[in-house]
Amino acid sequence: MKIQRPVASDDEHQVLQFRPRNPELAPGWRRDLNAQPRQGDSSCEPNDLSRYERPRQEPDDFRHRMLANIAALAFTVALTAIGIWLAMSIADLRRNQDCVLMGRRDCVHIATPSG
């Protein structure tokens, strides 16, 4: 069987020149972060999130937040434990079912009192 590989020619590849949308951001232009913004220029706003902050009506209740975090952690741990127990139970049931379907008689472990 013959393997066919595509033949790549140099005519297929082309490098495109990047042209910025904003003429001020042309290559070689560097913005001075400490410069004062010009009037009407919104591109020199600070890069922090202070412009999105809103004043709060009431102060944070850290006790309530901590209790909610503890409750969420307890719920997550309980859900994980239930999931592990369920997976182990399903695996045990499947093991017993496979044993019975193979025709074996000693499938279920019987605990004997010792002593």
C-alpha positions as CSV (number, residue, x, y, z in Angstrom):
1,M,0.0,0.0,0.0
2,K,1.4,3.4,-1.0
3,I,1.3,6.3,1.5
4,Q,0.3,9.6,0.0
5,R,1.7,12.7,1.7
6,P,0.5,16.2,0.8
7,V,3.0,18.2,-1.1
8,A,3.5,21.7,0.5
9,S,4.8,24.4,-1.6
10,D,6.2,27.8,-0.4
11,D,3.3,29.6,-2.2
12,E,0.7,28.3,0.3
13,H,2.3,30.0,3.3
14,Q,1.9,33.7,3.9
15,V,2.9,35.9,6.8
16,L,0.3,38.6,7.6
17,Q,1.4,41.9,9.1
18,F,-0.3,42.9,12.3
19,R,-2.0,46.3,12.2
20,P,-3.3,47.6,15.6
21,R,-6.8,49.1,15.7
22,N,-5.6,52.0,17.7
23,P,-3.0,54.1,15.9
24,E,-1.5,55.2,19.2
25,L,-0.6,51.6,19.9
26,A,1.6,51.3,16.9
27,P,4.8,49.2,17.2
28,G,7.4,51.0,19.3
29,W,4.9,53.1,21.2
30,R,5.1,52.6,25.0
31,R,2.6,54.0,27.4
32,D,3.9,55.8,30.5
33,L,1.9,54.4,33.4
34,N,2.7,57.4,35.6
35,A,1.6,59.9,32.9
36,Q,-1.4,62.1,33.6
37,P,-4.4,61.2,31.4
38,R,-5.3,63.7,28.8
39,Q,-8.8,65.2,28.9
40,G,-11.3,62.9,27.3
41,D,-8.8,60.0,27.1
42,S,-10.3,56.9,28.8
43,S,-7.4,54.5,27.8
44,C,-5.2,55.7,30.6
45,E,-7.5,54.7,33.5
46,P,-5.9,52.8,36.3
47,N,-5.7,49.0,35.8
48,D,-7.1,48.2,39.2
49,L,-10.7,47.1,40.1
50,S,-11.5,50.3,42.0
51,R,-13.8,51.6,39.3
52,Y,-16.1,48.5,39.8
53,E,-16.4,48.9,43.6
54,R,-19.7,49.9,45.1
55,P,-20.2,51.2,48.6
56,R,-21.7,48.6,50.9
57,Q,-24.9,49.2,52.7
58,E,-23.7,47.3,55.8
59,P,-20.4,45.9,56.9
60,D,-19.4,42.3,56.2
61,D,-20.5,39.8,58.8
62,F,-17.4,37.6,59.0
63,R,-18.9,35.3,61.6
64,H,-21.8,34.5,59.3
65,R,-19.4,34.0,56.4
66,M,-17.2,31.6,58.4
67,L,-20.3,29.6,59.6
68,A,-21.4,29.3,56.0
69,N,-18.0,28.1,54.9
70,I,-17.9,25.5,57.6
71,A,-21.4,24.3,56.7
72,A,-20.4,24.1,53.0
73,L,-17.2,22.1,54.0
74,A,-19.3,19.7,56.1
75,F,-21.8,19.2,53.3
76,T,-19.0,18.5,50.8
77,V,-17.3,16.0,53.2
78,A,-20.6,14.3,53.8
79,L,-21.4,14.1,50.1
80,T,-18.0,12.7,49.4
81,A,-18.3,10.1,52.1
82,I,-21.8,9.0,50.9
83,G,-20.5,8.8,47.3
84,I,-17.6,6.6,48.4
85,W,-19.9,4.4,50.5
86,L,-22.3,4.1,47.5
87,A,-19.5,3.1,45.1
88,M,-18.2,0.5,47.5
89,S,-21.7,-1.0,48.0
90,I,-22.3,-1.1,44.3
91,A,-19.0,-2.8,43.7
92,D,-19.7,-5.4,46.5
93,L,-23.2,-6.1,45.0
94,R,-21.7,-6.5,41.5
95,R,-19.0,-8.9,42.9
96,N,-21.7,-11.0,44.6
97,Q,-23.9,-11.0,41.5
98,D,-21.0,-12.1,39.2
99,C,-20.2,-14.9,41.7
100,V,-23.8,-16.1,41.7
101,L,-24.1,-15.9,37.9
102,M,-21.0,-18.1,37.6
103,G,-22.8,-20.8,39.5
104,R,-20.7,-20.7,42.7
105,R,-22.3,-21.4,46.0
106,D,-19.9,-19.7,48.4
107,C,-20.5,-16.2,47.3
108,V,-21.6,-14.5,50.5
109,H,-19.1,-14.2,53.3
110,I,-20.6,-15.5,56.5
111,A,-19.1,-14.2,59.7
112,T,-18.5,-16.8,62.4
113,P,-18.3,-15.9,66.1
114,S,-14.8,-16.5,67.3
115,G,-14.2,-17.6,70.8
